[in-house]
Amino acid sequence: MAALRSAPVAASPPTRAARTPRILIVDDEATLREIVADHFGSVNYEVHTATSGVDALTSIVRARPDVVLLAITMPPMSGVEVLKEALKIDPTITVIMVSGASDIAVTAEAFRHGAFAFVPKPFDFRYLLHLIAVSIGT
């Protein structure tokens, strides 16, 4: 009896649950971006950063992050504008809005357009880690 040989099976890309979670940090404040990136890199996230809304949208297309930490106030695109476009690109992305100002109207608008959460600056990294873990189911 001849041995059965199976054709090689192409490896499928890892599911989100099976790979290192990807996070995109979008803020025009370089120091804040670096601190947050260093922190999440140290706890085993694949970290990407963007300095503007346009850069963020390019990164979303290329990197397909699981979570986006998105500043509400950035020139020239607002965080809410970026949020709307990001969710058109990938509706499964979790977007967490961050801001040093507490503008209730803008926060409410972000929630209406699909933001997962709002976190005021300065934020507690333990809370932010928990929030991200809950949002991506880890």
C-alpha positions in Angstrom: 0.0 0.0 0.0 1.5 3.3 -1.0 1.8 5.9 1.7 -0.6 8.8 1.4 1.1 12.1 1.0 -0.6 15.3 1.6 0.1 18.5 -0.2 1.9 21.1 1.9 -0.5 23.4 3.7 0.2 27.1 3.6 0.6 28.6 7.0 -2.2 31.0 7.8 -1.4 34.3 9.4 -1.6 34.2 13.2 -4.9 35.4 14.7 -4.9 38.4 16.9 -5.1 36.1 20.0 -2.0 34.2 18.8 0.4 37.0 18.2 1.8 39.9 20.2 -0.8 42.6 20.5 -0.1 45.7 18.3 -0.6 49.2 19.7 -0.5 52.4 17.8 0.2 55.6 19.9 -0.9 58.8 18.2 0.1 62.1 19.8 1.8 65.2 18.6 3.7 65.5 22.0 7.0 63.7 21.4 7.8 63.1 25.0 4.5 61.6 25.8 4.7 59.4 22.7 8.1 58.1 23.7 7.2 57.4 27.4 4.0 55.5 26.4 5.9 53.6 23.6 8.6 52.6 26.0 6.2 51.4 28.6 4.1 49.3 26.2 7.2 47.9 24.6 8.4 46.8 28.0 5.3 44.8 28.6 5.4 42.9 25.3 3.3 45.0 23.0 4.4 45.6 19.4 4.5 49.4 19.4 4.0 51.8 16.5 3.8 55.5 16.8 2.4 58.4 14.7 2.8 62.1 15.1 -0.4 63.2 13.2 -3.7 61.9 12.0 -2.4 61.3 8.5 0.6 59.3 9.8 -1.9 57.4 12.0 -4.1 56.4 9.1 -1.0 55.2 7.1 0.1 53.2 10.1 -3.3 51.6 10.5 -3.3 50.5 6.9 0.3 49.1 7.2 0.4 47.7 10.7 -3.2 46.8 11.5 -3.0 47.5 15.2 -5.3 46.0 17.7 -5.5 49.2 19.7 -5.0 52.8 18.9 -4.3 55.3 21.7 -5.4 58.5 20.0 -5.0 62.1 21.2 -8.2 64.1 20.7 -6.4 67.4 20.0 -3.8 67.4 17.2 -3.3 69.5 14.1 -4.3 69.4 11.3 -6.8 66.5 11.8 -8.7 66.2 15.1 -8.7 62.9 16.9 -12.4 62.5 16.2 -11.7 62.9 12.4 -8.9 60.3 12.7 -11.3 58.0 14.7 -13.9 58.1 11.9 -11.4 57.3 9.2 -9.6 54.6 11.2 -12.9 52.7 11.8 -13.6 52.9 8.0 -10.3 51.2 7.4 -10.7 48.6 10.1 -13.9 48.5 12.1 -12.4 45.9 14.5 -9.8 48.3 15.9 -10.2 49.4 19.4 -9.7 53.2 19.7 -9.0 54.8 23.1 -9.1 58.5 23.1 -6.7 60.4 25.3 -6.7 64.1 26.2 -5.3 66.6 28.7 -8.5 68.6 28.4 -11.9 67.5 29.5 -14.3 68.7 26.8 -17.4 66.7 27.4 -18.9 67.6 24.0 -15.9 66.3 22.1 -15.7 63.2 24.3 -19.4 62.5 23.6 -18.8 62.9 19.9 -15.9 60.4 20.0 -18.1 57.9 21.7 -20.9 58.4 19.1 -18.3 57.6 16.4 -17.1 54.4 17.9 -14.4 55.2 20.5 -14.0 52.4 23.0 -13.0 54.6 25.9 -11.7 58.0 27.0 -8.7 58.3 29.3 -7.6 61.7 30.7 -4.0 62.7 30.8 -2.0 62.2 32.9 -3.1 58.5 33.0 -2.3 55.6 35.3 -0.5 52.9 33.3 -2.0 50.1 35.3 -5.5 51.4 34.4 -4.6 51.8 30.8 -3.1 48.3 30.6 -6.2 46.8 32.1 -8.4 48.8 29.7 -6.4 47.6 26.7 -6.5 44.0 27.9 -10.2 44.1 28.3 -10.7 45.7 24.9 -8.7 43.0 23.1 -9.8 40.1 25.2 -6.4 39.1 26.7 
